[in-house]
Amino acid sequence: MSAKFKKVKEIVASIEADVEKFYDKDNQAAGTRVRKAMQDLKVLAQDIRKEVQEIKNKKAASKAKSGGAKKASGGKSTAKSGGKKK
């Protein structure tokens, strides 16, 4: 599991009390802490999205290099039958 994902889980767990204080007890300072934590989560989530996409792209590139000629050409037939698959 990614260290970044573990950090997301830690942040969520750490703000649970502040969420309760803000929503149930109308503690405004707790609301500020929740907003900051949510911003941190947003940044982490974006980092995780980028990381996942990079890994997917690397795997796709390595598959294309290792004999995925049909997939690299989009799986289109090169026969002279109007370009339609049979």
DRENLUMZA-476251 format. One record per residue: x, y, z of N, C-alpha, C, O in turn; residue in one letter. Coordinates in steps of 0.05 Angstrom, whole numbers, plus 5000, padded with zeros to 4 digits. Last residue first. Layout:
N
XYZXYZXYZXYZA/...
This chain:
86
474548234213473048004204472147844228470847634225K/474448944213475248694225473448464215471048514209K/475849364157473949254176475048994187476348834173K/478749584117479549644144477649534165477949594189G/477449404068476149654076476849724105475549904116G/480748964066477748924064476349174074474349154087S/486148864068485049054048482049014045481049024022K/488348844137487448714112486148924094485249134103A/489649024185491149154163490349024136491649084116T/485149174238486148994218487549144196486749364188S/486849454300485549474274486849284255489249234256K/488949514351487449264345486149264318484449094313G/492149944357489249984363487649734357485149744358G/497249824352495949934328492949974333491550024314S/498249604402499449864396498249994371498050234369A/495749114398494649314415495749594409494349784411K/499348864362496548894355495149104372493649264361K/504148894391503849034365500949074357500249284347A/506448774441503648844439503148994413501849204414G/511748664452510248494434507348554432505848394421G/513549024493514048744494512248574477511248364485S/511749544485514449474477514949174476516549084459K/506749514508506949584480509649504469509949414446A/508049414561506549214546506749264516507049074500K/510549894574512149654574510649424560511949254547S/506250244570508550284552510250024551511149954530A/502950064611501950054583504250074563504249944543A/506250174655505449894649504449864620505049674606K/506550724651508950564649508250284642509650154626K/501050864659502450934634504950764630505550674608N/500250684712498750574690500050624663500250444646K/503851024738504350734739502750594717503850424703I/501451524728504151464719504751164718505951064699E/496551454754496651484725499351434714499651314693Q/498351414807496851194795496951214765497451014751V/500551934814502151694817500951454803502251304789E/495952264808498252284789499952034790500751934769K/493052084852491952064825494152074804494151914786R/496452244894495851954890494751914862495551714848I/496052794889498652664886498252364880499652244863D/490652864900491652934874494352804869494852704847Q/490652704954489052554934490052614906490252434889A/493953104977494852824977493352664956494452494941L/490553544969493253544958494253254956495353174935V/486153385000485853444971488553434957488753324935K/488253345050487253105037487053155007487652974991L/489253885060491553695060490753445045492253335029D/483954055061485754165041488253975038489053915016Q/482253785107481053725081482753825058482953695037M/485254045146485753765141484553675114485753515099A/482854555143485754525137486354225130487754175110K/477654425159478154535133481054505124481554445101R/478654255211477554065192478054165164478854015146V/480354725235482254495233481254295213482854175199R/475655015231478055115217480054885214481254855193T/472354725264471654745236474054835220474454745197G/474754825313474854545303474254545273475354395258A/473155345319476055285315476355005304478254955288A/467555295326468655415302471555355297472355315274Q/463454815348466054925355467355035329468154875312N/458354575351458654835339461254975347461355215352D/457754055365458054245387458454525377458954705393K/457153765317455353715340455453925361453453985375D/460853975280458053925272456153895296453853985295Y/465654045311464554255294461554215289459954395292F/466453565339466253815353464954035336463354195347K/466753205295464553185315464253445330461953535334E/471453395272468953385257466553375275464553525272V/475053295314474453575306471953595289470453785291D/475052735314474152885338473453175331471453275340A/477252635263474652535271473452685294471152765294E/482352745247480452965248477652885257475753045258I/485152265246485952475265483952705267483852845288S/482951965205482651875233483252105253481852125273A/484752275162481852235166481352155196479552255209V/490252215168489052485169486052455176484952595193I/490951665160491651785185490352055189489452125211E/489251605107487751465128488351595155486651625172K/493251905082490451975079488851855102487251995115V/497751585095497551855105494651965104493752095122K/496651145063496651115093496451385106495051405127K/497351375014494751285022494551245052492451305064F/502851475016501051695014498251615022496751775035K/504950965015505351125040503451365039502551455061A/500950454986502450704984502650845011500750845026S/501749775000500050005000501850255000503950255012M/
